[in-house]
Amino acid sequence: MKNTDRYKNELLTTWEETYKKGQLTLWIFLALKDGPKYVNEIRDFIEEYSEGTISCEEQSLYRALRKFNHLKIVGFSSGKGNKGPDRKYYELTGIGIEILASFITRNIKLFFNKKLIELMNLK
Amino acid sequence: MKFITKNLIVYAVLLFVYSVVFRYALSAVLNAEKFNFAYVAGIVYGILIFITAWNLGKAHSLRKFVFDAGLGFNLTTYIIWGLVSELWFILGFNSRYETIKAVHYTLIIWGVFVIIHFIIYWRLKSRTIRGVLKSEIFD
């Protein structure tokens, strides 16, 4: 690899690392908007729809979910697991649904602006 | 934010037991005029409080993400220690070398620090939502 390519790749990777750090919450909320899920299902959803660009460890997910549960953003109910003990099925609460909708309106929808779509060469 | 938690109650009960044992040991060694042992009792008592508060406080904040800057534990220690010490004198269990003034002076000086701690807690509280630091909610 040429030095320039290596340099560009290093910059891009650093940018992506910073960018992805703040994205886990959005991905968790989107997974739960899709329907109640237990931790492994949330992780699978994120990996599938982020096309493998976002990977998350189970412990990080549990920690985030416990925190969101404490803040009443996420609730859970117990459901049957495969052979093993009952699983916790997490879901967004009313507050969770509302803040996700507001977040999308204020931060995501603006990227669907015609001019921005052209600039991102998505057409 | 829920201020009185299960861990804080466990701590209060343990501290009450430690304090009664400490006061008993202190009065006993002073009555026996073995003054050097009074330091040992004080040091053991202090270490026990520190280890208990550290473990119960840490486990609680990790599990519940609650940030109270240790105020609950400081205030509980202040109240329980003060209560046990005052009762010790009221019930006449103290040795002739102990004075109630020492307890009162300690409570006054410690009280100033509790007030300072409360002011710090109040200022930090604005940086939290339901006891969780805002900077850590969506990190």
Contacts between the chains, C-beta under 8 A, distances in Angstrom:
chain1	res1	chain2	res2	distance
A	21	B	139	7.8
A	22	B	138	7.0
A	25	B	138	4.7
A	66	B	63	7.6
A	66	B	65	7.4
A	67	B	65	5.2
A	67	B	132	6.5
A	67	B	136	7.8
A	67	B	137	6.8
A	70	B	64	6.2
A	70	B	65	5.6
A	70	B	130	6.6
A	70	B	131	8.0
A	70	B	132	6.7
A	71	B	129	6.6
A	71	B	130	5.5
A	71	B	132	6.4
A	71	B	137	6.8
A	72	B	130	7.8
